[in-house]
């Protein structure tokens, strides 16, 4: 500093921060050898706070207003300097002005996607972005820990750390809340609140107060977006059978407008599908229609045999299930037969006491417990 600046500094008795910049959080007032005259005028404008520092120790703090510096309004500095009987000569002290206005619309976002686990889509890569606002709060901690001997401290000096912490809190919030990917858009406020809670203590430790935090948007990869669209479409369709019939009708109309071979083939295929669908509709409209007789397959030659037939018409194999025999004479019985075709004996046994139906060979009644004797 030149001689002229030194002389001019000795006569200047106004301490203020005029050209306050929006991005500057802390500004150190420059004075030759930090000399300040006793009785100097200190001006602290709205949105500012002035802090006096003596040999690295935080001394007196001045809020918004106009002050005449004297020992009466600098009690801490007076004690540190040992001014017991008044003091009128210049003294040395550093003066820092703090910008305590709210820093609005500070952006944050994921530089690279984070990976979360989702119940529907498995491992999904997410990107997120938003904004936040804050202001200076604990001025002593800010100056002691972050400013040091620097002349100025700006938002650029700290917001890289703040944005990195915001991304970390987003990852933690997604892991703890376990919000399904399909429900993300309806949960932005809840996720943002959880992130703000996590970030508040970190901001406080840096001498800042987190005032607002917003999660603006979360994006997923293109393939996940397509899968989400397909799920939404399936939910909108509802009845898949009716939708298939509708698609077939649309395809038939398109094929009719195409005179080419492909169009004719498509028309035939769609016509077959429609015929099958119309057959189902006709069955619903005509409840008296009888279904075709059902048959069974011969276990030896695989020929179709009418239900109830005792022998196969193709190879003569018996169609009576093995093991079905008369309980009296032992002759083979047809499936479901209630009487023997050889001796006429009934195949259902009843209790001799209460008349309840018994399984063949039962020695006691399951209803009354009576002994049945030989049957």
Secondary structure, DSSP 4 states (H G I P E B T S, - for coil): --HHHHHHHHH--EE---S--TTEEEEEEP-GGGEE-TT-EEEE-TTEEEEEEETTEEEEEE-SEEEE--GGG-HHHHHHHT-SS---S-EE-EEEEEE-S-EEEEEEE-SS-EEEEETTTEEEEEEEEEEEEEEE--HHHHIIIIITT-SEEEGGGTHHHHHHHHHHHHHHHHHHH---GGGGGGGHHHHHHHHHHHHHHHHHHTTEEEEEEEEEEEEE-HHHHHHHHHHHHHHHH--HHHHHHHHHHHHHHHHHT--SHHHHHHHHHHHHHHHHHHHHHHHHH-TTPPPPPPEEE-TTT--EEETT-SB-TTT--B-SPTT-B-TTT--B--TT-SB-TTT--BSSEE-TTT--EE-TT-SB-TTT--B----
